[in-house]
């Protein structure tokens, strides 16, 4: 049994650091619009780069590190972050977001219940990746020891 409300950081930490699709699907402006100080004419192809928000130095204290404090208030309670958009935003947000969050939660918690994960002695996993259409982690070794 997993008491999900007691581990509120789980989803958000995995999805921010494990962002596998840095670019959103291309869209087309269906009318002339102004965003901030930029004019976008009708018919313009718009490609949002979600990775830029997930690693924005003005929004995250340590944007390129795994830092659980990004999602905690001083009293230890969970805080939602405006810059956390792993499933896009607005009208174009992924319709399967809730299902995807639940599946990620079930998959990773079931692994963590059954195994203790650690790097081989003397090695340290890296958060570096190869960039292509997706973020692909660079190869690393990991030990999974049954609990």
N, C-alpha and C positions, 0 to 999 in steps of 0.2 A: 504494500500500500504506500502511495506517495501523497504526502500532504502538500499539494501544489502551492497553496497560498503562502506556505512557509519558505518557499524558494523562488521568490519573484524575479530574481536576476537571471535565472536559467535561460529563458528564451532570448532575452535581449542581448546577453553577452555572446552567446553562440552566433546569433544572427548579425551582429555588428562586426565582429572579428572574422566571421566565416562568410562574408559577403561574396558569393560565388558569381553573381551576375552584376558587374559594375555599371553596365549600360542598360537603360530601359528600352522598351520597344519604340521605334520612331513613330511620331505623331505628326499630324498636319494641322496647322491653325485653320479653323473653319471660319474665322472672321478676323479683321484687323484688331489687334489688342496692344495694350501697353502694360508691360510688367516692369515695375519700379521705374526706371528712366529709359527703358528700351522699348522701341516700337517694333512689333512683330506683324508684318503684313499677312493677310489671308493667303493661304497656300504654302506658307513657309514650313519646311520640315523641321520639327523640334525633336531633339534627342537629349533626354535628361540623363545626366551622369550621376546616378545615385551614390556611387562611391565617393564623390566629392563632398556630399553632405555627411556621410558616415565618418569621414576623416577631416572635416572642416576644423581648422585650428581655432576659429573664433567660437565654435560651439562645444568643443571637447577639450578638457584640460590636458589630456595626453592622447592625442588622436591616433597615434600609431602603436599604442601599446594596449595590452589586455589589462584593463583597469576596472575592477568591479565598482569602484567609487563613482564612476560615471553615472550609475543608476541608483545611488544611495543618497538620502538626505543625511544631515549630520546625526540625526537620531537613529539611523540605520534603516529607516523606512524607504520603500521603493519610490523613485521619482520617474515619471514619464518624461522623455526628452523630445523636444520638438524636432530635433535633427535626426531622430531615429526613424528612418523610412525604409526598412528592408523590403517592403512589399509595394513600394511606390507611394503615391499620394493622390488625394483628390478623387475625381471621378474615375481615374484610371487605376485605382488601387486594385491589387490582385483580388479577385472574387473568392479565391480559395484560401485567403490569408488565415482564417481561423482554423481550417482543416490542416493547413501546412504547419501552423504553430503547434497544434496538438500532436501531429505526427512527429515533428522534431523532438518535442518534449518526451513522448513515449519512447521513441527510438533511443535517444541519448540517456534517459534515466534508466531504461532497462539495461543498457550496457554498463552504466556506472554502478548499478546494483549488483551485477554479476562479476565485474572485473575491476581490478585496481590497475590503472594505467600509469606508466612511468617511462622515461627515456632509458635506454641502456646505460649502464654505468659509464660515466665520463662524457656522455653526449648530452646536448641540449637541443630540443626542437626549436625551430625558427618559425616566425610568422611571415617569412618571405614567401613570395609567390611568383609564378610565371603569369604574365598578363597576355591574354588573347581575348577571345570573345567572352571567356569566363576567367575568373581568378582560379588558378590551379596551384595548390600548395607545392612547394619544391619538395622533392623526396626527403623523407626522414624515417627513422626507425622508432618504433614504439613497442614496449613490452605490455602485454595484457595478461595479467595473472589472475586466475579465478579466485574469487573471494571465498 
